[in-house]
Amino acid sequence: MKKSDRTGSKLPAAGSLAAAVLLWLLASEARLVPSFLLPSPAAVCRALAEDAPVLLENAGVTLLEAALGLAAGILSALILATLMHHVPVLYRALYPILVITQTIPTVALAPLLVLWMGFGMAPKVTLVALTTFFPIAVSLLEGYASTDRAAADLLRSMGAGRRQIFRYLEFPSALSHFFSGLRVSASYAVVGAVISE
């Protein structure tokens, strides 16, 4: 792809962002919404500049919670999805539970985790891990299921065992699905950390 093509593809996004900021500015200037609910862009920029040290300090804590929770979510998703892939009974037993757990709002879980774990970092990291776990686990399971069966049969005919087929075929072919889930989970991680705080 040429550089001009890449630049051209970013223009619609930049235009829609500029339009959103313009609408925000017009709405705040016209006093359609009280300023304590929707301050003007200038007031937001001024507050960001004045409170930058405090915001940066707190942003560091939030990003640490998000990173730790995301790491825990990735690790647990990798382990559980791989186990569910290799043990069909485990898949049939746990997959419906995983889907049902996603109907529970994170806002409802946060107070419970604070009651169980206290006011430290543990409940926040746990909530982020719970939030980020599902997209990665489901994406990995889809990736494992979409492995080319003909290639697996070929490896099996050449004497490859279950572990070798997983290592050289199933896991590499599931990586694209894994990164798709990771992209979703990375954005959920920050939202989960903010909600938990």
C-alpha positions as CSV (number, residue, x, y, z in Angstrom):
1,M,0.0,0.0,0.0
2,K,1.4,3.4,-1.0
3,K,1.9,6.1,1.6
4,S,-0.7,8.4,-0.1
5,D,-3.2,5.5,0.2
6,R,-2.6,5.1,3.9
7,T,-2.9,8.9,4.5
8,G,-6.1,9.0,2.4
9,S,-7.6,6.2,4.5
10,K,-7.1,8.2,7.7
11,L,-8.8,11.3,6.4
12,P,-12.4,10.1,7.1
13,A,-11.5,9.3,10.7
14,A,-9.8,12.7,11.2
15,G,-12.8,14.4,9.6
16,S,-15.4,12.7,11.8
17,L,-13.2,13.4,14.9
18,A,-13.1,17.1,13.9
19,A,-16.8,17.2,13.3
20,A,-17.5,15.6,16.8
21,V,-15.3,18.3,18.5
22,L,-17.0,21.0,16.5
23,L,-20.5,19.7,17.6
24,W,-19.2,19.5,21.2
25,L,-17.9,23.1,21.0
26,L,-21.2,24.4,19.5
27,A,-23.3,22.5,22.1
28,S,-21.3,23.9,25.0
29,E,-21.2,27.5,23.6
30,A,-25.0,27.4,23.0
31,R,-25.5,26.2,26.6
32,L,-27.7,23.3,25.4
33,V,-26.2,21.3,28.3
34,P,-25.1,22.8,31.6
35,S,-21.3,23.3,31.8
36,F,-20.9,21.0,34.8
37,L,-22.3,18.2,32.6
38,L,-20.6,19.1,29.3
39,P,-17.7,21.6,29.7
40,S,-16.3,23.2,26.6
41,P,-13.2,21.7,24.9
42,A,-11.2,24.7,26.0
43,A,-12.2,24.1,29.7
44,V,-11.2,20.5,29.4
45,C,-7.9,21.3,27.9
46,R,-7.3,23.9,30.6
47,A,-8.1,21.4,33.3
48,L,-5.8,18.9,31.7
49,A,-3.0,21.3,31.7
50,E,-3.6,22.5,35.3
51,D,-4.0,19.1,36.8
52,A,-1.5,17.3,34.7
53,P,0.8,16.1,37.6
54,V,-2.2,14.6,39.5
55,L,-3.7,13.0,36.4
56,L,-0.4,11.5,35.3
57,E,0.2,10.0,38.7
58,N,-3.3,8.4,38.9
59,A,-3.1,7.4,35.2
60,G,0.1,5.4,36.0
61,V,-1.8,3.4,38.7
62,T,-4.7,2.8,36.4
63,L,-2.5,1.6,33.6
64,L,-0.6,-0.7,36.0
65,E,-3.9,-2.3,37.1
66,A,-5.0,-2.6,33.4
67,A,-1.7,-4.2,32.4
68,L,-1.6,-6.7,35.3
69,G,-5.3,-7.6,34.8
70,L,-4.7,-8.0,31.0
71,A,-1.7,-10.3,31.6
72,A,-3.7,-12.4,34.1
73,G,-6.7,-12.5,31.6
74,I,-4.4,-13.6,28.7
75,L,-2.7,-16.3,30.8
76,S,-5.9,-17.8,32.2
77,A,-7.6,-17.6,28.7
78,L,-4.6,-19.4,27.1
79,I,-4.6,-22.2,29.7
80,L,-8.4,-22.7,29.9
81,A,-9.0,-22.5,26.1
82,T,-6.2,-25.0,25.4
83,L,-7.6,-27.4,28.0
84,M,-11.1,-27.0,26.6
85,H,-9.8,-27.7,23.1
86,H,-8.0,-30.9,24.2
87,V,-10.8,-32.2,26.5
88,P,-14.2,-32.1,24.8
89,V,-16.1,-32.9,28.0
90,L,-14.5,-29.8,29.6
91,Y,-15.6,-27.7,26.6
92,R,-19.2,-28.9,26.8
93,A,-19.2,-28.3,30.6
94,L,-17.6,-24.9,30.7
95,Y,-18.5,-23.1,27.5
96,P,-22.1,-22.4,28.4
97,I,-21.0,-21.1,31.8
98,L,-18.5,-18.8,30.1
99,V,-21.2,-17.4,27.9
100,I,-23.6,-16.9,30.9
101,T,-21.0,-15.1,32.9
102,Q,-20.8,-12.4,30.2
103,T,-24.4,-11.4,31.0
104,I,-23.3,-10.1,34.5
105,P,-22.5,-6.4,34.3
106,T,-19.0,-5.4,35.5
107,V,-20.5,-2.6,37.5
108,A,-22.3,-5.3,39.6
109,L,-19.2,-7.3,40.2
110,A,-17.0,-4.4,41.3
111,P,-18.6,-3.9,44.8
112,L,-18.6,-7.6,45.5
113,L,-14.9,-7.9,44.7
114,V,-14.1,-5.0,47.0
115,L,-16.1,-6.7,49.8
116,W,-14.2,-9.9,49.2
117,M,-10.7,-8.6,48.6
118,G,-10.5,-5.2,50.3
119,F,-9.7,-1.8,48.8
120,G,-6.2,-2.6,47.5
121,M,-5.2,-3.4,43.9
122,A,-6.3,-7.0,44.0
123,P,-10.1,-6.4,43.2
124,K,-9.2,-4.0,40.4
125,V,-6.8,-6.4,38.8
126,T,-9.3,-9.3,39.2
127,L,-12.1,-7.3,37.5
128,V,-9.8,-6.4,34.6
129,A,-8.8,-10.1,34.3
130,L,-12.5,-11.2,34.3
131,T,-13.3,-8.5,31.7
132,T,-10.4,-9.4,29.3
133,F,-10.6,-13.2,29.7
134,F,-13.7,-13.9,27.6
135,P,-12.8,-12.3,24.2
136,I,-9.4,-14.0,24.2
137,A,-10.7,-17.4,25.3
138,V,-13.5,-17.4,22.7
139,S,-11.2,-16.2,20.0
140,L,-8.7,-18.9,20.8
141,L,-11.3,-21.6,20.8
142,E,-12.5,-20.4,17.4
143,G,-8.9,-20.5,16.1
144,Y,-8.3,-24.0,17.3
145,A,-11.6,-25.2,15.7
146,S,-10.7,-23.6,12.4
147,T,-7.4,-25.5,12.0
148,D,-7.1,-27.1,8.6
149,R,-8.1,-30.8,9.2
150,A,-6.3,-31.9,6.0
151,A,-3.0,-30.5,7.3
152,A,-3.6,-32.2,10.7
153,D,-4.2,-35.5,8.9
154,L,-1.1,-35.1,6.9
155,L,1.0,-34.5,10.0
156,R,-0.6,-37.5,11.7
157,S,0.2,-39.7,8.7
158,M,3.8,-38.6,9.0
159,G,3.9,-39.8,12.6
160,A,3.2,-36.5,14.5
161,G,1.6,-36.9,17.9
162,R,-1.2,-34.8,19.4
163,R,1.3,-32.5,21.1
164,Q,3.3,-31.9,17.9
165,I,0.2,-31.2,15.9
166,F,-0.9,-28.6,18.5
167,R,2.6,-27.0,18.6
168,Y,3.3,-26.8,14.9
169,L,-0.2,-26.5,13.4
170,E,-3.1,-25.7,15.8
171,F,-1.5,-23.1,18.0
172,P,0.1,-21.1,15.1
173,S,-3.1,-21.2,13.1
174,A,-5.0,-19.8,16.1
175,L,-2.7,-16.9,16.6
176,S,-4.6,-14.6,14.3
177,H,-7.8,-15.3,16.2
178,F,-5.8,-14.7,19.5
179,F,-4.6,-11.3,18.4
180,S,-8.2,-10.3,17.3
181,G,-9.4,-11.2,20.8
182,L,-6.4,-9.4,22.3
183,R,-7.3,-6.2,20.4
184,V,-10.8,-6.2,22.0
185,S,-9.5,-7.1,25.4
186,A,-6.8,-4.4,25.5
187,S,-9.5,-1.7,25.2
188,Y,-11.7,-3.5,27.8
189,A,-8.7,-3.6,30.2
190,V,-8.6,0.2,30.7
191,V,-12.4,0.4,30.9
192,G,-12.5,-2.4,33.5
193,A,-9.8,-0.7,35.5
194,V,-11.6,2.7,35.5
195,I,-14.9,1.0,36.5
196,S,-13.2,-1.0,39.3
197,E,-11.7,2.3,40.7
